[in-house]
């Protein structure tokens, strides 16, 4: 019951946060610590209808996170948990110095924010994306 209620709401997505952790050092040519990056990447997109999508960006390397998001930061192994290296990023949608507006999703129309992993990421120690926003009150 709660799930169907949440799906039928309108949502304003304000930002997306991501973290990658691994046992090896990271740089702009890698995805996390995966040497030479990914073949296909991780796609971030908005599903508007079954046939229509708005692609936000695709990341095959850490550098592509740097040019498509904000506050990209590498963490040295001395700062990470259990001696792991890290990469953190933030993508804000609202604000005049960002996209300008939030990403509005209408659950009644089946709209979704999708993160599609198109390669095998099991060699990474950790990969997580968090979406933040709020319910629209009409």
Secondary structure, 3 states (H helix, E strand, C coil): CHHHHHHCCEEEEEEEEEEEEECCCCCCCCECCECCCCCCCEEEEEECCCCCEEEEEEECCHHHHHHHCEEEEEECCCCCHHHCEEEEEEEECCECCCCECCEEEEHHHCCEEEEEECCCCCCCCEEEEEEEEEECCC
